[in-house]
Amino acid sequence: MIVRTWAKRYLEGDSIIWLVVLCLSAIGVLVVYSTSSSLAYRERGGDTEYYLFKHIILLGLSLGAMWFVHKINYQYFARLSTLLLLLSIPMLLYTWKFGATINEASRWITLPVINQTFQPSDLAKLALITHLAGMLSRRQQIVGDFTRTVLPVMLWCGTICGIIAMSDISSAAMLFFTCLLLMYIGRVPVKYLAMLVLAGGLLGYAALSFGQRGETALSRVESFMSEEQVTFQNQQAYIAIATGGVSGKGMGKSEQRNTLPLSYADFIYAIIIEEYGVIGGVGVILLFLVLLFRGMRAVSRSERAFGGLLSAGLSFAIAVQAMINMTVAVGLVPVTGLPLPLVSMGGTSLLFTSIAIGIILSTTKEFEHQKAIA
């Protein structure tokens, strides 16, 4: 009773989303410790809890940011989005040309003093979704006007997605489809969506031809399509999944964590299935589907178009990233390098995912208050 009273007072917005966040965070802590303990032992001279404590600190900071953001009226973010987009463009260009290379990808900027890597595409994704939601909500009466509505939306979408694609094709593609969804929900005519798809195809071709990751992306697709050649990462992930069975080997009892590269990040879902079985794997999928459903329902329940579009866009982006990560682990799509939101070992992705969920919670406060009054 005391916990429920405290939660109602301090955790506003959709209570189901809060529950999903706490469940995913708890799963993340358990699996990150399992997958990183051996790595920490080798790299930190026997300190098996080093990466666990680092993840917990970053998770705590991220959840704190989520709580702080959810207290802010979501309409303020529409005003910040243009500034954040303008800041994102030079950072993305700098990352493309001079960014720090980690795991053969140049997607990061190393922040001075604190020596922490920062992925500008995370900021750009959040800013673009917010900005497009604001533009579409303000121009609902002229949403079919190509010059005043569709063209500005397409320019912002093409610019940000195009620059991101030069160093991170998978993130750019995910953001592009999120923008398409926002435009569709925002009642943009289908003929203009078709034009955007065509433009996106041309930008994708340019990124494959001139970007940093073109050859890598093509080689991953070729490996995925090949019936004879399976990458080492996929082999180890398949073994983890196959040996997990229905109920799994048990918490912390994974064997493939020592041989599966990036088992604490890109392939963490394979370890979840190995330790917690099909039951655990399906449970994680359901948690993300619940998050998507609770975020998308704001489209019909929000009094303001901006709130509905913003919540739908952010929840869709998080859920799609999760589904891509999980389908990579089970071998349904080529390797992409996207982490599992709220579960993979902490970084800027964890922070910006938490901020995005905080914004979603802020939009849900509106109809939660209405329900309480009724």
KAWO-V805338 format. One record per helix or strand of 2 or more residues. SS is the DSSP state (~ for helix, > for strand). FROM is the first residue (numbers start at 1). LEN is the number of residues. If there is no record, write none. Layout:
ss=SS from=FROM len=LEN
ss=SS from=FROM len=LEN
This chain:
ss=~ from=2 len=9
ss=~ from=15 len=29
ss=~ from=50 len=21
ss=~ from=76 len=23
ss=> from=100 len=3
ss=> from=105 len=7
ss=> from=116 len=3
ss=~ from=120 len=19
ss=~ from=140 len=3
ss=~ from=146 len=20
ss=~ from=169 len=17
ss=~ from=190 len=21
ss=~ from=214 len=12
ss=~ from=232 len=13
ss=~ from=256 len=3
ss=~ from=268 len=29
ss=~ from=298 len=4
ss=~ from=305 len=25
ss=~ from=348 len=26
